[in-house]
């Protein structure tokens, strides 16, 4: 056995203990292929988080990346929620008065924290979709109100975008997953809006055919200076997967330079 001395001051500064150091080192070596799964398990011991996150079985000794992403993302949410919560407390003046410059900086930190939390939540959904673990519950519900709620939520978070809705259908009973449909609508509104600059317009149109409810989302305006490609990839993957779970399909058009149109359908049972 090789002994390595690490100054206690260094461990205290990092906020970790010797056992954590041993586990983290084993993790890095395992990920780089320097030690086997059996050796990794010998170091980790009974810590089920690592055993389940990285080892599919004793024969293959492969890394289960989807499980790791889901597990790691869940662990990231705790510090992110704390950061978002405490910046909000300070912004409200609960801990005392702050000046305008401090408020500006804190708002930037709060907004960035919210964006990071959205990305983490997306990672979790992507991993669960890829493994087939994300399920939906189709129940009869108020489709019109769900669409309105989703549009209102999105507009509240995107006040710089004009949102126009055109909703027209007559469906007495329609089964869908309300929470996931709101996620689909808000996600695809963001997807389309990401292709135009602030001040752009987004139109949500909903109507029915003999066999399905059809949704169309189109943005128009000046070309966006920056598009968050990672966000677009995540939203396209997640929304497309959730739509397929409803039995529908998603079609995304090309970026015209002045906006993007997409449509999806939800079939009648």
C-alpha positions as CSV (number, residue, x, y, z in Angstrom):
1,X,0.0,0.0,0.0
2,X,1.3,3.4,-0.9
3,X,0.9,6.2,1.6
4,X,0.3,9.8,0.5
5,X,0.5,12.7,2.9
6,X,-1.9,15.6,2.4
7,X,-1.7,18.6,4.7
8,X,-4.7,18.8,7.0
9,X,-4.9,22.6,6.2
10,X,-5.5,21.7,2.6
11,X,-8.3,19.3,3.4
12,X,-10.0,21.8,5.7
13,X,-9.8,24.5,3.1
14,X,-11.4,22.2,0.5
15,X,-14.0,21.1,3.0
16,X,-13.4,17.4,2.5
17,X,-12.1,14.5,4.6
18,X,-9.5,11.8,3.8
19,X,-12.2,9.3,2.8
20,X,-13.6,11.7,0.2
21,X,-10.1,12.2,-1.2
22,X,-9.6,8.4,-1.6
23,X,-13.0,8.1,-3.3
24,X,-12.5,11.0,-5.6
25,X,-9.1,9.7,-6.7
26,X,-10.5,6.3,-7.3
27,X,-13.3,7.9,-9.4
28,X,-10.9,9.8,-11.6
29,X,-8.7,6.7,-12.1
30,X,-11.8,4.6,-13.0
31,X,-13.1,7.2,-15.5
32,X,-9.7,7.3,-17.2
33,X,-9.5,3.6,-17.4
34,X,-6.6,3.3,-15.1
35,X,-8.3,0.9,-12.7
36,X,-10.9,-1.8,-13.2
37,X,-14.5,-1.7,-11.9
38,X,-13.6,-4.4,-9.3
39,X,-10.8,-2.2,-8.0
40,X,-13.1,0.8,-7.9
41,X,-15.7,-1.1,-5.9
42,X,-13.0,-2.2,-3.5
43,X,-12.2,1.4,-2.7
44,X,-15.8,2.7,-2.7
45,X,-17.1,-0.1,-0.6
46,X,-20.8,0.2,0.4
47,X,-21.4,3.7,-1.1
48,X,-24.4,2.6,-3.3
49,X,-24.5,6.0,-5.1
50,X,-21.2,5.2,-6.9
51,X,-21.9,1.5,-7.3
52,X,-25.2,2.1,-9.0
53,X,-24.1,5.2,-10.9
54,X,-21.1,3.8,-12.6
55,X,-21.4,0.0,-12.8
56,X,-24.0,-1.7,-15.0
57,X,-22.9,-5.2,-13.9
58,X,-19.9,-7.2,-12.8
59,X,-19.4,-8.7,-16.3
60,X,-19.3,-5.7,-18.5
61,X,-17.7,-3.2,-16.1
62,X,-19.0,-0.3,-18.2
63,X,-20.0,3.1,-17.1
64,X,-23.8,3.8,-17.2
65,X,-23.6,7.4,-18.3
66,X,-27.3,8.1,-18.2
67,X,-27.5,7.0,-14.6
68,X,-24.5,9.1,-13.8
69,X,-25.9,12.2,-15.4
70,X,-29.2,11.8,-13.6
71,X,-27.5,11.2,-10.3
72,X,-24.9,14.0,-10.7
73,X,-27.6,16.5,-11.9
74,X,-29.7,15.8,-8.8
75,X,-26.7,16.5,-6.6
76,X,-26.0,19.7,-8.4
77,X,-29.6,21.0,-7.8
78,X,-29.1,21.4,-4.0
79,X,-26.3,24.0,-4.1
80,X,-27.9,25.7,-7.1
81,X,-31.2,26.1,-5.2
82,X,-29.3,27.5,-2.2
83,X,-27.5,30.0,-4.4
84,X,-30.7,31.1,-6.1
85,X,-32.6,31.3,-2.8
86,X,-30.0,33.3,-0.9
87,X,-29.5,35.8,-3.7
88,X,-33.2,36.4,-3.8
89,X,-33.2,37.0,0.0
90,X,-30.5,39.6,-0.4
91,X,-32.2,41.2,-3.3
92,X,-35.4,41.6,-1.2
93,X,-33.4,43.5,1.4
94,X,-34.1,40.9,4.1
95,X,-30.5,40.9,5.2
96,X,-30.2,44.7,5.0
97,X,-30.2,47.4,2.4
98,X,-28.2,47.1,-0.8
99,X,-27.2,49.7,-3.4
100,X,-28.1,49.8,-7.1
101,X,-24.8,48.4,-8.3
102,X,-25.1,45.5,-5.9
103,X,-28.6,44.8,-6.9
104,X,-27.6,44.7,-10.6
105,X,-24.8,42.2,-9.8
106,X,-27.1,40.0,-7.7
107,X,-29.8,40.0,-10.4
108,X,-27.2,38.8,-12.9
109,X,-26.1,36.0,-10.4
110,X,-29.8,35.1,-9.8
111,X,-30.6,34.9,-13.5
112,X,-27.5,32.8,-14.2
113,X,-28.4,30.5,-11.3
114,X,-31.9,30.0,-12.7
115,X,-30.5,29.3,-16.2
116,X,-28.1,26.7,-14.7
117,X,-30.9,25.1,-12.8
118,X,-33.0,24.8,-16.0
119,X,-30.0,23.1,-17.7
120,X,-29.6,20.7,-14.8
121,X,-33.3,19.8,-14.9
122,X,-33.0,19.3,-18.7
123,X,-30.1,16.9,-18.2
124,X,-32.2,14.9,-15.8
125,X,-35.1,14.7,-18.2
126,X,-32.8,13.8,-21.1
127,X,-31.2,10.9,-19.1
128,X,-34.6,9.6,-18.0
129,X,-36.0,9.8,-21.6
130,X,-32.9,8.0,-23.0
131,X,-33.3,5.2,-20.5
132,X,-37.1,5.0,-21.0
133,X,-37.7,5.9,-17.3
134,X,-39.7,9.0,-17.9
135,X,-43.4,8.2,-18.0
136,X,-46.5,10.3,-18.7
137,X,-49.9,10.0,-17.2
138,X,-52.7,10.5,-19.8
139,X,-55.8,11.8,-18.0
140,X,-58.9,13.7,-19.3
141,X,-58.3,17.4,-18.7
142,X,-59.0,21.0,-19.7
143,X,-56.8,21.3,-22.8
144,X,-57.7,25.0,-23.4
145,X,-56.8,26.1,-19.9
146,X,-53.5,24.1,-19.9
147,X,-52.4,25.9,-23.1
148,X,-53.4,29.3,-21.7
149,X,-51.5,28.5,-18.4
150,X,-48.4,27.5,-20.4
151,X,-48.5,30.6,-22.6
152,X,-48.9,32.8,-19.5
153,X,-46.0,31.3,-17.7
154,X,-43.8,31.6,-20.7
155,X,-44.7,35.3,-21.2
156,X,-44.0,36.1,-17.6
157,X,-40.5,34.7,-17.9
158,X,-40.0,36.4,-21.3
159,X,-41.4,39.9,-21.1
160,X,-39.2,41.1,-23.9
161,X,-41.0,38.9,-26.4
162,X,-44.4,39.6,-27.9
163,X,-46.6,36.5,-27.6
164,X,-49.8,36.1,-29.7
165,X,-52.1,33.1,-29.3
166,X,-54.7,31.8,-31.6
167,X,-56.6,28.8,-30.0
168,X,-59.5,27.2,-31.7
169,X,-60.8,23.7,-31.2
170,X,-63.9,21.9,-29.9
171,X,-62.9,18.8,-28.0
172,X,-65.2,17.6,-25.3
173,X,-62.8,15.1,-23.8
174,X,-59.0,14.9,-24.5
175,X,-56.5,12.8,-22.5
176,X,-53.0,14.2,-22.0
177,X,-50.4,14.8,-19.3
178,X,-51.0,18.5,-18.2
179,X,-47.6,19.1,-16.6
180,X,-45.7,17.6,-19.5
181,X,-47.8,19.4,-22.1
182,X,-47.0,22.7,-20.3
183,X,-43.4,21.7,-20.4
184,X,-43.6,21.0,-24.2
185,X,-45.3,24.3,-25.0
186,X,-43.0,26.5,-22.9
187,X,-40.0,24.6,-24.2
188,X,-40.9,25.0,-27.8
189,X,-41.9,28.6,-27.4
190,X,-38.4,29.2,-26.1
191,X,-36.9,27.1,-28.9
192,X,-38.6,29.2,-31.5
193,X,-38.0,32.6,-29.7
194,X,-34.3,31.8,-29.4
195,X,-34.0,32.5,-33.1
196,X,-35.0,36.2,-32.9
197,X,-33.6,39.1,-31.0
198,X,-35.3,40.9,-28.1
199,X,-38.5,42.5,-29.3
200,X,-39.3,39.7,-31.6
201,X,-42.7,38.1,-31.9
202,X,-43.9,34.6,-31.3
203,X,-47.2,33.2,-32.4
204,X,-48.8,30.1,-31.0
205,X,-51.6,28.6,-33.1
206,X,-53.7,25.6,-32.0
207,X,-56.5,24.0,-34.0
208,X,-57.9,20.5,-34.5
209,X,-58.3,18.1,-37.4
210,X,-60.3,15.0,-37.6
211,X,-57.6,12.9,-35.9
212,X,-55.4,15.3,-33.9
213,X,-54.8,18.6,-32.2
214,X,-52.3,20.6,-34.1
215,X,-49.9,23.1,-32.6
216,X,-47.8,25.6,-34.6
217,X,-45.3,28.0,-33.1
218,X,-43.6,30.6,-35.2
219,X,-41.2,33.4,-34.4
220,X,-40.4,36.5,-36.4
221,X,-38.1,39.5,-36.0
222,X,-34.5,40.5,-36.2
223,X,-32.0,37.7,-36.2
224,X,-30.7,36.7,-32.8
225,X,-27.1,37.7,-32.1
226,X,-26.5,34.6,-30.0
227,X,-28.3,31.3,-29.9
228,X,-27.9,29.0,-27.0
229,X,-27.2,25.8,-29.1
230,X,-27.0,23.6,-26.0
231,X,-30.4,24.8,-24.9
232,X,-31.8,24.2,-28.4
233,X,-30.4,20.7,-28.5
234,X,-31.8,19.9,-25.0
235,X,-35.2,21.3,-25.7
236,X,-35.5,19.6,-29.1
237,X,-34.6,16.2,-27.5
238,X,-36.9,16.6,-24.5
239,X,-39.9,18.1,-26.2
240,X,-39.7,15.6,-29.1
241,X,-39.5,12.7,-26.6
242,X,-42.5,13.9,-24.6
243,X,-44.5,14.5,-27.7
244,X,-43.8,10.9,-28.9
245,X,-44.9,9.6,-25.5
246,X,-48.2,11.3,-26.2
247,X,-48.3,9.5,-29.5
248,X,-47.6,12.6,-31.5
249,X,-44.8,14.0,-33.7
250,X,-42.6,17.1,-33.9
251,X,-41.4,18.9,-37.0
252,X,-38.9,21.7,-36.7
253,X,-38.4,24.0,-39.7
254,X,-35.2,25.8,-40.8
255,X,-33.9,29.0,-39.4
256,X,-34.8,31.7,-42.0
257,X,-32.6,34.3,-40.4
258,X,-35.7,36.1,-39.2
259,X,-37.3,33.4,-37.1
260,X,-38.2,29.7,-37.0
261,X,-41.5,27.8,-37.3
262,X,-42.2,24.4,-35.8
263,X,-45.3,22.3,-35.3
264,X,-46.4,19.2,-33.4
265,X,-49.5,17.1,-33.1
266,X,-51.3,15.2,-30.4
267,X,-53.6,12.5,-31.7
268,X,-57.0,11.7,-30.4
269,X,-57.2,8.4,-28.6
